[in-house]
Amino acid sequence: MRKRVYWILGIVSFLGIQLHAGWEEGVAAFKAKNWQEAARHFEQVTKEKPEWAGGYFMLGQTYMKMGKYPQAVKTLNKAYNLAPNDSKIKLQLSNALVKIGKFEDAVVILDTIDPATIDSRTQAFFYKLKIAALQGVGKVEEAFVVAKSAAEKFANNPDILYLYGKLALARKNGKEAVKALKKAAQAKPSDLSLKRTLVKAYILAARESRDKNRKILYYKEAVSLAKEISARSNKTEDLLMLGEVQLGAKMFDEAINTFSKLRTRAPNNWYVYYYLGQSYAMKNEYKKAENVIKKALDIAKGKKQREMSLKQLGFVYEKQKRFADAKKVYQEIGDQAGLARVIKSEEIAKKNKEIEEHNKRVEELKKQEEQLKKELEELEGDL
């Protein structure tokens, strides 16, 4: 806060204006976080000196603290019109514009700022604003380029790393997202939102990896983090996330335990039954898997959940060699690959059965032949 006041006063010095009545009182109230009192004083300053950017700047800052963003935009815009080349005024106006969703206007103003002309601390703020504004106008790729550059420049700034990590995650670059988010989480160990994003990055990195050992390692890292998150939050969605990464880490017993607990807490949560069914299937406990997947099918909401449930049920039928049931399910959801696989498996099973029956008949004939031979030898002995 002290640094903030110093650069606020720096604007005043830069503009060559003497402090006005109410200014010092306003600054004191601002430092004390007495926003109502600060606003009252700065409003008086703007009335007495309507051509002074400093008064509007501080009044706009105060409105921002009060959450009065439209008023802040209007006031900071007056400061900008009076001092159009001041980078700090541009930044705060852009910040207010981002708050009210006027991202295009913010981008236009931010594009006029050369980050090389502002101090390091303010540069970090500039990059955060620009990333947010670019995302707001849908320029995600450009936002990613800016975020990557900022992350390289501010390698120890957790907020910048968090923004970069989220954008890397959105671009399906799990490995890069993990690297940035892990470092950010180390700097902000109490930020559960950041850690949840890191778990998602681990999941993506695991799915991307072709190395089986690396895949399991990513999932195990995610399990460790998800356990911490769920223990601290005790939220259903966090326990669900824990079960999902336990499943990915092939910790099937642990996953079953987690999802079984969730059945009591969230009896109508489709994901609980879907993932529990997967867990049982991975342990070859197909009858248990079938029962919970049927429950998932009963409570499925929408076409996607229903098709996912049926596909999993088809897989379980297939593993139990219930080919007719599996074909019926795959036909219903239009899974041609699954249907072709079942038909092929059914043909192989049929041939194997024929071979097995043939071998069985051959074995029986051998036994009969040996029995006859034995009987003949006994007859010859009697003669």
Buried (B, 14 or more C-beta within 10 A) or exposed (E): EEEEBEEBBEBBEBBEBEEBEBBEBBBBBBEEEBBEBBBBBBBBBBEEBEEBBBBBBBBBBBBBEBEBBEBBBBBBBBBBEBBEEBBBBBBBBBBBBBBEEBBEBBBEBBEEBEBEEBEEEBBBBBBBBBBBBBBBBEBEEBBBBBBBBBBEBBEEBBBBBBBBBBBBBEEEBBBBBBBBBBBBBEBBEEBBEBBBBBBBBBBBBBEBBEEEEBBBBBBBBBBEBBBBBBEEBEEBBBBBBBBBBBBBBEBBEBBBBBBBEBBEEBEEBBBBBBBBBBBBBBEEBBEBBBBBBBBBBEBBEEEEBBBBBBBBBBBBBBBBEBBEBBBBBBBEBEBEEBBEBBBEBBEEEEEEEEEEEEEEEEEEEEEEEEEEEEEEEEEEEEE
